[in-house]
Amino acid sequence: MNLKEELLKIYVNRMADFQHVHEMSRDTYHGPLLMSPNEKYLKQPNPFLAIGKETFGWKNFNYPLKEEGCTELMNFYEDFNLGINYFSSPFWNVIRKIETILGNEPYSCAWTNISKYDQNGDLPDAEHEKIFSLVDDLLIDEIKIIKPKVCVFFTSHYLDYRIQNLFKDVEFLQVDGFGLNQLCRLRHERLPELTFRTYHPRYLRQSGLENKFYEIIESFNRK
């Protein structure tokens, strides 16, 4: 099977969970975000996965659920094409620079979020976070399938508990020149060796840490 077929299989297997989220949340959510990396991804010297917090609006399933709905959401991901029309977005601007630093082609990474859903285009409240987190563990299967060499969580330290819930006993390792909350490496058997957690790119830029962050990615990539 190719990547899309493998990912489709795990998404179809979770349709009961998607249905449960729908029944609990109704019209207060967008998603789920279902990945479908393009054909460039596996051809890169350093396959790169970017992980954000949540979408800011997204396509919803058509209910009642059918397998075709998963395919439709994956096609929507493909059409979005890694933010190709979001030239002024700090998130996608930083992603493009990381691709270049890693020696990869533009628009060749994979992307997902710690939460497959958002609530009205924003982070969920406590009630909806509990509902949405029902499918957080899809990230484990996605990483296993797409096998990134480099992974960056742009989730800030405020969502470290979500990472800890997914990757039991994960270690947060200090990076020279950064506070642990600013940038750290993550060590876990289910994560690639080059896995980092840092702020959302907008805050990286506002805090003056963006260029230092690139230097770290480049230095680790040279090792």
GROMACS elastic network, one bead per residue, 0.5 to 0.9 nm:
[ bonds ]
;  ai    aj funct       b0    kb
    1     4     6  0.79331   500
    1     5     6  0.56640   500
    1     6     6  0.60784   500
    2     5     6  0.53731   500
    2     6     6  0.62551   500
    2     7     6  0.86870   500
    3     6     6  0.51495   500
    3     7     6  0.60810   500
    3     8     6  0.84219   500
    3    36     6  0.74551   500
    3    37     6  0.75832   500
    3   145     6  0.70425   500
    3   146     6  0.68098   500
    4     7     6  0.51542   500
    4     8     6  0.59217   500
    4     9     6  0.85381   500
    4    35     6  0.81999   500
    4    36     6  0.56670   500
    4    37     6  0.74771   500
    4    38     6  0.88733   500
    4    74     6  0.82398   500
    5     8     6  0.50375   500
    5     9     6  0.62130   500
    5    10     6  0.89739   500
    6     9     6  0.52302   500
    6    10     6  0.67660   500
    6    11     6  0.89379   500
    6   145     6  0.70743   500
    7    10     6  0.53729   500
    7    11     6  0.63071   500
    7    12     6  0.86717   500
    7    34     6  0.83285   500
    7    35     6  0.73541   500
    7    36     6  0.73626   500
    7   141     6  0.83450   500
    7   142     6  0.68900   500
    7   145     6  0.72684   500
    7   146     6  0.87357   500
    8    11     6  0.51020   500
    8    12     6  0.60444   500
    8    13     6  0.85396   500
    8    34     6  0.85418   500
    8    35     6  0.88201   500
    8    36     6  0.85906   500
    8    67     6  0.85035   500
    8    70     6  0.68055   500
    8    71     6  0.70142   500
    8    74     6  0.81363   500
    9    12     6  0.52772   500
    9    13     6  0.62844   500
    9    14     6  0.89398   500
   10    13     6  0.50967   500
   10    14     6  0.66068   500
   10   138     6  0.78884   500
   10   141     6  0.75560   500
   10   142     6  0.84555   500
   11    14     6  0.52211   500
   11    15     6  0.66355   500
   11    34     6  0.75932   500
   11    67     6  0.87426   500
   11    70     6  0.67736   500
   11   138     6  0.80816   500
   12    15     6  0.53268   500
   12    16     6  0.86787   500
   12    66     6  0.83876   500
   12    67     6  0.60756   500
   12    70     6  0.67882   500
   13    16     6  0.77052   500
   13    17     6  0.88544   500
   14    17     6  0.53215   500
   14    18     6  0.64627   500
   14    19     6  0.87509   500
   14   135     6  0.79620   500
   14   138     6  0.87339   500
   15    19     6  0.60784   500
   15    20     6  0.85498   500
   15    65     6  0.70697   500
   15    66     6  0.81752   500
   15    67     6  0.82836   500
   15    70     6  0.86289   500
   16    19     6  0.50061   500
   16    20     6  0.62298   500
   16    21     6  0.87912   500
   16    65     6  0.86544   500
   17    21     6  0.62993   500
   17    22     6  0.86064   500
   17   134     6  0.70524   500
   17   135     6  0.69792   500
   18    21     6  0.51739   500
   18    22     6  0.62618   500
   18    23     6  0.87442   500
   18    32     6  0.76058   500
   18    61     6  0.87199   500
   18    65     6  0.84733   500
   18   134     6  0.87381   500
   18   135     6  0.78065   500
   19    22     6  0.50313   500
   19    23     6  0.62219   500
   19    24     6  0.86550   500
   19    63     6  0.83301   500
   19    64     6  0.82216   500
   19    65     6  0.71523   500
   20    23     6  0.51291   500
   20    24     6  0.61613   500
   20    25     6  0.84986   500
   20   131     6  0.84016   500
   20   134     6  0.89958   500
   21    24     6  0.51740   500
   21    25     6  0.58876   500
   21    26     6  0.79430   500
   21   128     6  0.89138   500
   21   131     6  0.60832   500
   21   132     6  0.65105   500
   21   134     6  0.78973   500
   21   135     6  0.89375   500
   22    25     6  0.52568   500
   22    26     6  0.52607   500
   22    27     6  0.81858   500
   22    29     6  0.83205   500
   22    61     6  0.88440   500
   22    63     6  0.88444   500
   23    26     6  0.57033   500
   24   128     6  0.84619   500
   24   131     6  0.72694   500
   25    28     6  0.57697   500
   25    29     6  0.65228   500
   25   119     6  0.87857   500
   25   128     6  0.71810   500
   25   131     6  0.78346   500
   25   132     6  0.88930   500
   26    29     6  0.70471   500
   27    30     6  0.81697   500
   27   119     6  0.89983   500
   27   120     6  0.84118   500
   28   118     6  0.84194   500
   28   119     6  0.55382   500
   28   120     6  0.55170   500
   28   121     6  0.89555   500
   28   128     6  0.89650   500
   29    32     6  0.88991   500
   29    57     6  0.81727   500
   29    58     6  0.88461   500
   29    60     6  0.82333   500
   29   117     6  0.64287   500
   29   118     6  0.54869   500
   29   120     6  0.54162   500
   29   121     6  0.74482   500
   29   124     6  0.85969   500
   29   128     6  0.87737   500
   30    33     6  0.84219   500
   30    55     6  0.77640   500
   30    56     6  0.82442   500
   30    57     6  0.56363   500
   30    58     6  0.51894   500
   30    59     6  0.62406   500
   30    60     6  0.55965   500
   30    61     6  0.88163   500
   30   116     6  0.85865   500
   30   117     6  0.54953   500
   30   118     6  0.54261   500
   30   119     6  0.65107   500
   30   120     6  0.68789   500
   30   121     6  0.71071   500
   31    34     6  0.81382   500
   31    55     6  0.80096   500
   31    57     6  0.77881   500
   31    58     6  0.55898   500
   31    59     6  0.57179   500
   31    61     6  0.70526   500
   31    73     6  0.84820   500
   31   116     6  0.62377   500
   31   118     6  0.69724   500
   32    58     6  0.78520   500
   32    59     6  0.76892   500
   32    60     6  0.66352   500
   32    61     6  0.74698   500
   32    73     6  0.78993   500
   32   115     6  0.85096   500
   32   117     6  0.51900   500
   32   118     6  0.84911   500
   33    54     6  0.88089   500
   33    55     6  0.77604   500
   33    58     6  0.73818   500
   33    59     6  0.80094   500
   33    60     6  0.86804   500
   33    73     6  0.72246   500
   33    74     6  0.79887   500
   33    77     6  0.75867   500
   33   112     6  0.70833   500
   33   113     6  0.76814   500
   33   115     6  0.83386   500
   33   117     6  0.66461   500
   34    70     6  0.74001   500
   34    71     6  0.88004   500
   34    73     6  0.61251   500
   34    74     6  0.54253   500
   34    76     6  0.87604   500
   34    77     6  0.69489   500
   34   112     6  0.77587   500
   34   116     6  0.75581   500
   35    73     6  0.83473   500
   35    74     6  0.58683   500
   35    75     6  0.89571   500
   35    77     6  0.63539   500
   35    78     6  0.81742   500
   35   110     6  0.77429   500
   35   111     6  0.71530   500
   35   112     6  0.65620   500
   35   142     6  0.80912   500
   36    74     6  0.54436   500
   36    75     6  0.74085   500
   36    77     6  0.63532   500
   36    78     6  0.62154   500
   36   110     6  0.78727   500
   36   111     6  0.88279   500
   37    40     6  0.79664   500
   37    41     6  0.63091   500
   37    42     6  0.87828   500
   37    77     6  0.82880   500
   37    78     6  0.71437   500
   37    81     6  0.87547   500
   37    82     6  0.89587   500
   37   108     6  0.79156   500
   37   109     6  0.72963   500
   37   110     6  0.53394   500
   37   111     6  0.77475   500
   37   146     6  0.84157   500
   38    41     6  0.58433   500
   38    42     6  0.84876   500
   38    78     6  0.69035   500
   38    81     6  0.80469   500
   38   107     6  0.85281   500
   38   108     6  0.69334   500
   38   109     6  0.82034   500
   38   110     6  0.79089   500
   39    42     6  0.67666   500
   39    43     6  0.75356   500
   39   108     6  0.80016   500
   40    43     6  0.53610   500
   40    44     6  0.67383   500
   40   105     6  0.77736   500
   40   107     6  0.79616   500
   40   108     6  0.51738   500
   40   109     6  0.79559   500
   41    44     6  0.58619   500
   41    46     6  0.89744   500
   41    47     6  0.61008   500
   41    48     6  0.79054   500
   41   104     6  0.88617   500
   41   105     6  0.88418   500
   41   107     6  0.85343   500
   41   109     6  0.57073   500
   41   110     6  0.68942   500
   41   146     6  0.88042   500
   42    45     6  0.82534   500
   42    46     6  0.86954   500
   42    47     6  0.63870   500
   42   108     6  0.84675   500
   42   146     6  0.81278   500
   42   147     6  0.89922   500
   42   148     6  0.88269   500
   43    46     6  0.86686   500
   43    47     6  0.78172   500
   43   104     6  0.87767   500
   43   108     6  0.85942   500
   44    47     6  0.54941   500
   44    48     6  0.85046   500
   44   103     6  0.78376   500
   44   104     6  0.54414   500
   44   105     6  0.71350   500
   44   108     6  0.74073   500
   44   109     6  0.86156   500
   45   102     6  0.77432   500
   45   103     6  0.68671   500
   45   104     6  0.64495   500
   45   149     6  0.87742   500
   46    99     6  0.86387   500
   46   102     6  0.61764   500
   46   103     6  0.72781   500
   46   104     6  0.66595   500
   46   148     6  0.74655   500
   46   149     6  0.55757   500
   46   150     6  0.66334   500
   46   221     6  0.87624   500
   47    99     6  0.89451   500
   47   102     6  0.86316   500
   47   104     6  0.77204   500
   47   108     6  0.79475   500
   47   109     6  0.64534   500
   47   110     6  0.79131   500
   47   146     6  0.86096   500
   47   147     6  0.77256   500
   47   149     6  0.52818   500
   47   150     6  0.63587   500
   47   151     6  0.86128   500
   48    98     6  0.86442   500
   48    99     6  0.74840   500
   48   102     6  0.83433   500
   48   104     6  0.85594   500
   48   108     6  0.79798   500
   48   109     6  0.50306   500
   48   110     6  0.62313   500
   48   111     6  0.84341   500
   48   147     6  0.89775   500
   48   148     6  0.53864   500
   48   149     6  0.61136   500
   48   151     6  0.57775   500
   48   152     6  0.80784   500
   49   109     6  0.58617   500
   49   111     6  0.55335   500
   49   112     6  0.77513   500
   49   143     6  0.84214   500
   49   146     6  0.87554   500
   49   147     6  0.88962   500
   49   148     6  0.59298   500
   49   149     6  0.80314   500
   49   150     6  0.63070   500
   49   152     6  0.65249   500
   49   153     6  0.85962   500
   50    95     6  0.75198   500
   50   109     6  0.73407   500
   50   110     6  0.63193   500
   50   112     6  0.65046   500
   50   113     6  0.80185   500
   50   150     6  0.85524   500
   50   151     6  0.59413   500
   50   152     6  0.51628   500
   50   153     6  0.62842   500
   50   154     6  0.72682   500
   51    54     6  0.89314   500
   51   110     6  0.86655   500
   51   111     6  0.58461   500
   51   112     6  0.50279   500
   51   114     6  0.63924   500
   51   151     6  0.75467   500
   51   152     6  0.60879   500
   51   154     6  0.58351   500
   51   155     6  0.73034   500
   52    55     6  0.80649   500
   52    91     6  0.87653   500
   52   111     6  0.78339   500
   52   112     6  0.63940   500
   52   114     6  0.61463   500
   52   115     6  0.82235   500
   52   152     6  0.85585   500
   52   153     6  0.61627   500
   52   155     6  0.55480   500
   52   200     6  0.73438   500
   53   112     6  0.85703   500
   53   113     6  0.51388   500
   53   114     6  0.52457   500
   53   115     6  0.61323   500
   53   116     6  0.87885   500
   53   118     6  0.89256   500
   53   123     6  0.77651   500
   53   153     6  0.83360   500
   53   154     6  0.69549   500
   53   155     6  0.52162   500
   53   156     6  0.85721   500
   53   159     6  0.80943   500
   53   200     6  0.81995   500
   54    57     6  0.88023   500
   54   112     6  0.83163   500
   54   113     6  0.52639   500
   54   114     6  0.65272   500
   54   115     6  0.52105   500
   54   116     6  0.65494   500
   54   117     6  0.62191   500
   54   118     6  0.55838   500
   54   119     6  0.89776   500
   54   121     6  0.83725   500
   54   122     6  0.72238   500
   54   123     6  0.66369   500
   54   124     6  0.89747   500
   55    58     6  0.63895   500
   55   112     6  0.88953   500
   55   113     6  0.72667   500
   55   115     6  0.80535   500
   55   116     6  0.76326   500
   55   117     6  0.66301   500
   55   118     6  0.57002   500
   55   119     6  0.89818   500
   55   121     6  0.66744   500
   55   122     6  0.73241   500
   55   123     6  0.85588   500
   56   118     6  0.67117   500
   56   119     6  0.86345   500
   56   120     6  0.79326   500
   56   122     6  0.59218   500
   56   123     6  0.86928   500
   57   117     6  0.86106   500
   57   118     6  0.68700   500
   57   119     6  0.83267   500
   57   120     6  0.69998   500
   57   122     6  0.78671   500
   58   117     6  0.82498   500
   58   118     6  0.82350   500
   58   121     6  0.80907   500
   59    73     6  0.69535   500
   59    76     6  0.74600   500
   60    73     6  0.76418   500
   61    64     6  0.85012   500
   61    65     6  0.72413   500
   61    69     6  0.59491   500
   61    70     6  0.76279   500
   61    72     6  0.82654   500
   61    73     6  0.71887   500
   62    65     6  0.65327   500
   62    66     6  0.83038   500
   62    69     6  0.64085   500
   63    66     6  0.76993   500
   63    69     6  0.83224   500
   65    68     6  0.82299   500
   65    69     6  0.65207   500
   65    70     6  0.85615   500
   66    69     6  0.54380   500
   66    70     6  0.74222   500
   67    70     6  0.54339   500
   67    71     6  0.67554   500
   67    72     6  0.88334   500
   68    71     6  0.50361   500
   68    72     6  0.60885   500
   68    73     6  0.87030   500
   69    73     6  0.62582   500
   69    74     6  0.86000   500
   70    73     6  0.52146   500
   70    74     6  0.62185   500
   70    75     6  0.85944   500
   71    74     6  0.50334   500
   71    75     6  0.60778   500
   71    76     6  0.85557   500
   72    75     6  0.50398   500
   72    76     6  0.62058   500
   72    77     6  0.87392   500
   73    77     6  0.63524   500
   73    78     6  0.87416   500
   74    77     6  0.50075   500
   74    78     6  0.63578   500
   74    79     6  0.87413   500
   75    79     6  0.61749   500
   75    80     6  0.85898   500
   76    79     6  0.50671   500
   76    80     6  0.62043   500
   76    81     6  0.87071   500
   77    80     6  0.51408   500
   77    81     6  0.65788   500
   77    82     6  0.78801   500
   78    81     6  0.50790   500
   78    82     6  0.77733   500
   79    82     6  0.84655   500
   80    83     6  0.59659   500
   80    84     6  0.69421   500
   80    85     6  0.80111   500
   81    84     6  0.56157   500
   81    85     6  0.83704   500
   81   107     6  0.71264   500
   82    85     6  0.86191   500
   82    86     6  0.88371   500
   82    92     6  0.75189   500
   82   107     6  0.60624   500
   82   108     6  0.81658   500
   82   109     6  0.77108   500
   82   110     6  0.77439   500
   82   111     6  0.71968   500
   83    86     6  0.50978   500
   83    87     6  0.76654   500
   83    89     6  0.82809   500
   83    91     6  0.88885   500
   83    92     6  0.60797   500
   83   107     6  0.82460   500
   84    87     6  0.70022   500
   84    92     6  0.82457   500
   84   107     6  0.74733   500
   85    88     6  0.87849   500
   86    89     6  0.54001   500
   86    90     6  0.89330   500
   86    92     6  0.69428   500
   86    93     6  0.83901   500
   87    90     6  0.84380   500
   87    92     6  0.73558   500
   87    93     6  0.69235   500
   88    91     6  0.88093   500
   88    92     6  0.79993   500
   88    93     6  0.70958   500
   89    92     6  0.54523   500
   89    93     6  0.59669   500
   89    94     6  0.85687   500
   89   202     6  0.83541   500
   90    94     6  0.60521   500
   90    95     6  0.85182   500
   90   200     6  0.87254   500
   90   201     6  0.57368   500
   90   202     6  0.52624   500
   90   203     6  0.89367   500
   90   205     6  0.78005   500
   91    94     6  0.54659   500
   91    95     6  0.63603   500
   91    96     6  0.88976   500
   91   154     6  0.88507   500
   91   200     6  0.71482   500
   91   201     6  0.50625   500
   91   202     6  0.64794   500
   92    96     6  0.61710   500
   92    97     6  0.86830   500
   92   201     6  0.83903   500
   93    96     6  0.52559   500
   93    97     6  0.65106   500
   93    98     6  0.88756   500
   93   201     6  0.84369   500
   94    97     6  0.51253   500
   94    98     6  0.62824   500
   94    99     6  0.87083   500
   94   201     6  0.63661   500
   94   202     6  0.88437   500
   94   210     6  0.83054   500
   95    98     6  0.51371   500
   95    99     6  0.62742   500
   95   100     6  0.87714   500
   95   106     6  0.88744   500
   95   107     6  0.86957   500
   95   109     6  0.82119   500
   95   201     6  0.86208   500
   96    99     6  0.51506   500
   96   100     6  0.64392   500
   96   101     6  0.88334   500
   96   105     6  0.87656   500
   96   106     6  0.60124   500
   96   107     6  0.71296   500
   96   109     6  0.88721   500
   97   100     6  0.51006   500
   97   101     6  0.62338   500
   97   102     6  0.86710   500
   97   106     6  0.85685   500
   97   214     6  0.81027   500
   98   102     6  0.61368   500
   98   103     6  0.86010   500
   98   104     6  0.84537   500
   98   214     6  0.71116   500
   98   217     6  0.77505   500
   98   218     6  0.86532   500
   99   102     6  0.52380   500
   99   103     6  0.63528   500
   99   105     6  0.64049   500
   99   106     6  0.61562   500
   99   107     6  0.78891   500
   99   108     6  0.74825   500
   99   109     6  0.71494   500
  100   103     6  0.50959   500
  100   104     6  0.55993   500
  100   105     6  0.67589   500
  100   106     6  0.70223   500
  101   104     6  0.75088   500
  101   214     6  0.76124   500
  101   217     6  0.76118   500
  101   218     6  0.61240   500
  101   221     6  0.84861   500
  102   105     6  0.89018   500
  102   150     6  0.88499   500
  102   217     6  0.80473   500
  102   218     6  0.71113   500
  102   221     6  0.68856   500
  104   107     6  0.87310   500
  104   108     6  0.68883   500
  104   109     6  0.81981   500
  105   108     6  0.56380   500
  105   109     6  0.84105   500
  106   109     6  0.78629   500
  107   110     6  0.85894   500
  110   146     6  0.84197   500
  110   148     6  0.83954   500
  112   115     6  0.83737   500
  112   116     6  0.77172   500
  112   139     6  0.82113   500
  113   116     6  0.59804   500
  113   117     6  0.84296   500
  113   139     6  0.83582   500
  113   153     6  0.85411   500
  113   154     6  0.88830   500
  113   155     6  0.85843   500
  114   117     6  0.89237   500
  114   133     6  0.88153   500
  114   136     6  0.65792   500
  114   139     6  0.74213   500
  114   153     6  0.82430   500
  114   155     6  0.76341   500
  114   159     6  0.86123   500
  114   162     6  0.75688   500
  114   163     6  0.79215   500
  115   118     6  0.71366   500
  115   123     6  0.87545   500
  115   129     6  0.83498   500
  115   132     6  0.67680   500
  115   133     6  0.67834   500
  115   135     6  0.80357   500
  115   136     6  0.61466   500
  116   132     6  0.71151   500
  116   133     6  0.82197   500
  116   135     6  0.73006   500
  116   136     6  0.70095   500
  116   138     6  0.88242   500
  117   121     6  0.88489   500
  117   123     6  0.86409   500
  117   124     6  0.83555   500
  117   129     6  0.89872   500
  117   132     6  0.63367   500
  117   133     6  0.89086   500
  118   121     6  0.54638   500
  118   122     6  0.54166   500
  118   123     6  0.57253   500
  118   124     6  0.60655   500
  118   128     6  0.88666   500
  118   129     6  0.88861   500
  118   132     6  0.82949   500
  119   122     6  0.52807   500
  119   123     6  0.59921   500
  119   125     6  0.77199   500
  119   128     6  0.74078   500
  119   129     6  0.87792   500
  120   123     6  0.82435   500
  120   124     6  0.81505   500
  121   124     6  0.88037   500
  123   129     6  0.80714   500
  124   127     6  0.76317   500
  124   128     6  0.53871   500
  124   129     6  0.52277   500
  124   130     6  0.88599   500
  124   132     6  0.82673   500
  125   128     6  0.54437   500
  125   129     6  0.59179   500
  125   130     6  0.86680   500
  126   129     6  0.50803   500
  126   130     6  0.63644   500
  126   131     6  0.88489   500
  127   130     6  0.54738   500
  127   131     6  0.66832   500
  127   132     6  0.89330   500
  128   132     6  0.59462   500
  128   133     6  0.83257   500
  129   132     6  0.50809   500
  129   133     6  0.58628   500
  129   134     6  0.87733   500
  130   133     6  0.53028   500
  130   134     6  0.69787   500
  131   134     6  0.57400   500
  131   135     6  0.85245   500
  132   135     6  0.63654   500
  132   136     6  0.72763   500
  133   137     6  0.78879   500
  133   162     6  0.84494   500
  134   137     6  0.75412   500
  135   138     6  0.57054   500
  135   139     6  0.83254   500
  136   139     6  0.61516   500
  136   140     6  0.82780   500
  136   162     6  0.83444   500
  136   166     6  0.73123   500
  137   140     6  0.54631   500
  137   141     6  0.72301   500
  137   142     6  0.89504   500
  137   165     6  0.89840   500
  137   166     6  0.61513   500
  138   141     6  0.52718   500
  138   142     6  0.61500   500
  138   143     6  0.87018   500
  139   143     6  0.61166   500
  139   144     6  0.84921   500
  139   166     6  0.83552   500
  140   143     6  0.53872   500
  140   144     6  0.62870   500
  140   145     6  0.87946   500
  140   166     6  0.75773   500
  140   167     6  0.82632   500
  140   190     6  0.72576   500
  140   191     6  0.85377   500
  141   145     6  0.62042   500
  141   146     6  0.87380   500
  142   145     6  0.51643   500
  142   146     6  0.61436   500
  142   147     6  0.81813   500
  143   146     6  0.53699   500
  143   147     6  0.54908   500
  143   148     6  0.67805   500
  143   190     6  0.78869   500
  143   191     6  0.75121   500
  143   192     6  0.87098   500
  144   147     6  0.55321   500
  144   148     6  0.85055   500
  144   190     6  0.75545   500
  144   191     6  0.86297   500
  145   148     6  0.88471   500
  147   191     6  0.89699   500
  147   192     6  0.77997   500
  148   151     6  0.64958   500
  148   191     6  0.86816   500
  148   192     6  0.67107   500
  149   192     6  0.57874   500
  149   193     6  0.73580   500
  149   194     6  0.66205   500
  149   195     6  0.83573   500
  150   192     6  0.64491   500
  150   193     6  0.74936   500
  150   195     6  0.58586   500
  150   196     6  0.82913   500
  150   221     6  0.87377   500
  151   191     6  0.79228   500
  151   192     6  0.68659   500
  151   193     6  0.86417   500
  151   194     6  0.63413   500
  151   196     6  0.63593   500
  151   197     6  0.85930   500
  152   155     6  0.88414   500
  152   194     6  0.82969   500
  152   195     6  0.56417   500
  152   197     6  0.56865   500
  152   198     6  0.74547   500
  153   156     6  0.76795   500
  153   195     6  0.77088   500
  153   196     6  0.60647   500
  153   198     6  0.62669   500
  153   199     6  0.81209   500
  153   200     6  0.85428   500
  154   196     6  0.84501   500
  154   197     6  0.60106   500
  154   198     6  0.51933   500
  154   199     6  0.52107   500
  154   201     6  0.69391   500
  155   158     6  0.72994   500
  155   159     6  0.59855   500
  155   160     6  0.77128   500
  155   197     6  0.68345   500
  155   198     6  0.64234   500
  155   199     6  0.58580   500
  155   200     6  0.59679   500
  156   159     6  0.61458   500
  156   160     6  0.72615   500
  156   181     6  0.71361   500
  156   182     6  0.74705   500
  156   183     6  0.84022   500
  156   197     6  0.67476   500
  156   198     6  0.51580   500
  156   200     6  0.63195   500
  157   160     6  0.50411   500
  157   161     6  0.82874   500
  157   180     6  0.83932   500
  157   181     6  0.54165   500
  157   182     6  0.76681   500
  157   183     6  0.87493   500
  157   197     6  0.77338   500
  157   198     6  0.72471   500
  157   199     6  0.74224   500
  158   161     6  0.74854   500
  158   162     6  0.88506   500
  158   181     6  0.86795   500
  159   162     6  0.53559   500
  159   163     6  0.68463   500
  159   164     6  0.88890   500
  160   163     6  0.50486   500
  160   164     6  0.61384   500
  160   165     6  0.85659   500
  160   197     6  0.86875   500
  161   165     6  0.60167   500
  161   166     6  0.86136   500
  162   165     6  0.50915   500
  162   166     6  0.64356   500
  162   167     6  0.86977   500
  163   166     6  0.51981   500
  163   167     6  0.59732   500
  163   168     6  0.82922   500
  163   170     6  0.79753   500
  164   167     6  0.51425   500
  164   168     6  0.55655   500
  164   169     6  0.68747   500
  164   170     6  0.62103   500
  164   171     6  0.88798   500
  165   168     6  0.60905   500
  165   169     6  0.88934   500
  166   170     6  0.88644   500
  167   170     6  0.55659   500
  167   188     6  0.69765   500
  167   189     6  0.86847   500
  167   190     6  0.74348   500
  167   191     6  0.85272   500
  168   188     6  0.82321   500
  169   187     6  0.89555   500
  169   188     6  0.74774   500
  170   186     6  0.66369   500
  170   187     6  0.57597   500
  170   188     6  0.51222   500
  170   189     6  0.84754   500
  171   185     6  0.79886   500
  171   186     6  0.55741   500
  171   187     6  0.50065   500
  171   188     6  0.67155   500
  172   180     6  0.76887   500
  172   184     6  0.60408   500
  172   185     6  0.58387   500
  172   187     6  0.67226   500
  172   196     6  0.89012   500
  172   197     6  0.85572   500
  173   180     6  0.74745   500
  173   183     6  0.89265   500
  173   184     6  0.53744   500
  173   186     6  0.61598   500
  173   187     6  0.73943   500
  174   177     6  0.87944   500
  174   178     6  0.73383   500
  174   179     6  0.72179   500
  174   180     6  0.56172   500
  174   183     6  0.75683   500
  174   184     6  0.52137   500
  174   185     6  0.66990   500
  175   178     6  0.57179   500
  175   179     6  0.75632   500
  175   180     6  0.73578   500
  175   183     6  0.66368   500
  175   184     6  0.54349   500
  175   185     6  0.68340   500
  175   216     6  0.83669   500
  176   179     6  0.82129   500
  176   216     6  0.88986   500
  177   212     6  0.86131   500
  178   181     6  0.79932   500
  178   182     6  0.59547   500
  178   183     6  0.59276   500
  178   184     6  0.77078   500
  179   182     6  0.51747   500
  179   183     6  0.64859   500
  179   184     6  0.78679   500
  180   183     6  0.56514   500
  180   184     6  0.55721   500
  180   198     6  0.89585   500
  181   184     6  0.72363   500
  181   197     6  0.85843   500
  181   198     6  0.72811   500
  181   199     6  0.82038   500
  182   197     6  0.80943   500
  182   198     6  0.55805   500
  182   199     6  0.64134   500
  182   204     6  0.85159   500
  182   209     6  0.84920   500
  183   196     6  0.69852   500
  183   197     6  0.56875   500
  183   199     6  0.73737   500
  183   213     6  0.79131   500
  184   195     6  0.85992   500
  184   196     6  0.56360   500
  184   197     6  0.54777   500
  184   198     6  0.67439   500
  185   193     6  0.87427   500
  185   194     6  0.73513   500
  185   195     6  0.56757   500
  185   197     6  0.62730   500
  185   198     6  0.89392   500
  186   191     6  0.77392   500
  186   192     6  0.88147   500
  186   193     6  0.80598   500
  186   194     6  0.79432   500
  186   195     6  0.54268   500
  186   196     6  0.56312   500
  186   197     6  0.69455   500
  187   190     6  0.85936   500
  187   191     6  0.68721   500
  187   192     6  0.80506   500
  187   193     6  0.69121   500
  187   194     6  0.85591   500
  187   195     6  0.72950   500
  187   196     6  0.89030   500
  188   191     6  0.53351   500
  188   192     6  0.78252   500
  188   193     6  0.81383   500
  189   192     6  0.76494   500
  189   193     6  0.85716   500
  191   194     6  0.81220   500
  191   195     6  0.66912   500
  192   195     6  0.58078   500
  194   217     6  0.87935   500
  194   220     6  0.76129   500
  194   221     6  0.81381   500
  196   217     6  0.89537   500
  198   201     6  0.83793   500
  198   204     6  0.80177   500
  198   213     6  0.87696   500
  199   202     6  0.79458   500
  199   203     6  0.61330   500
  199   204     6  0.58127   500
  200   203     6  0.55453   500
  200   204     6  0.62898   500
  200   205     6  0.88505   500
  201   205     6  0.61630   500
  201   206     6  0.85798   500
  201   210     6  0.76423   500
  202   205     6  0.52859   500
  202   206     6  0.62667   500
  202   207     6  0.86585   500
  203   207     6  0.58078   500
  203   208     6  0.83773   500
  203   209     6  0.84563   500
  203   210     6  0.86780   500
  204   207     6  0.53897   500
  204   208     6  0.63762   500
  204   209     6  0.52164   500
  204   210     6  0.50777   500
  204   211     6  0.88560   500
  204   213     6  0.81769   500
  205   208     6  0.53330   500
  205   209     6  0.61740   500
  205   210     6  0.51044   500
  205   211     6  0.83619   500
  206   209     6  0.77662   500
  206   210     6  0.83039   500
  207   210     6  0.77654   500
  208   211     6  0.74914   500
  208   212     6  0.82275   500
  209   212     6  0.53290   500
  209   213     6  0.60471   500
  209   214     6  0.88087   500
  210   213     6  0.51160   500
  210   214     6  0.64631   500
  210   215     6  0.88756   500
  211   214     6  0.50665   500
  211   215     6  0.63420   500
  211   216     6  0.88148   500
  212   215     6  0.50590   500
  212   216     6  0.64328   500
  212   217     6  0.88717   500
  213   216     6  0.52072   500
  213   217     6  0.64408   500
  213   218     6  0.87142   500
  214   217     6  0.51353   500
  214   218     6  0.61163   500
  214   219     6  0.85396   500
  215   218     6  0.50945   500
  215   219     6  0.60193   500
  215   220     6  0.86249   500
  216   219     6  0.50786   500
  216   220     6  0.61644   500
  216   221     6  0.83897   500
  217   220     6  0.54040   500
  217   221     6  0.60260   500
  217   222     6  0.87271   500
  218   221     6  0.50363   500
  218   222     6  0.62915   500
  219   222     6  0.53031   500
  219   223     6  0.68151   500
  220   223     6  0.53978   500
